[in-house]
Amino acid sequence: MASGWMIGVMVELAGEPAPLRHFFAVGHEDRAKAEWTAIDQAMLAGGVAVSPVGGLEPVHVVSELSAGTVKSLALKPGEVRPLGWKWPRRWITL
């Protein structure tokens, strides 16, 4: 069972020609709750895309986060950590 989720959210930013994917590490076991929590956090940066962008859904699960990953990177239960738009390899490869 996942201890957390890596969620990608397509965020529309002022000055950008297309929405950019921003990554969020979310410390919820429930996938749907993690997606909605990531959306809430993404809305602080800009609007969330309303349709697919480049074949990616506006909100999508990138991967599950194992208990070991969550523990080693100190993600607390219920915490949302914005990781920016670069691929979060450190979070996914542990």
URDAWO-V723437 format. One line per field, one symbol per residue. phi: phi as a letter, one per 40 degrees, with the letter a starting at -180 (. if undefined). A space follows every 10 residues. Layout:
# URDAWO-V723437
phi = ???
This chain:
# URDAWO-V723437
phi = .ccabcbbbc bcbcgccacb cbbbcbcbcc cccccccccd ccccciccdb adbfgbcdba ccacbccccc ccbfccdgcb bcbgbcdcdc cccc
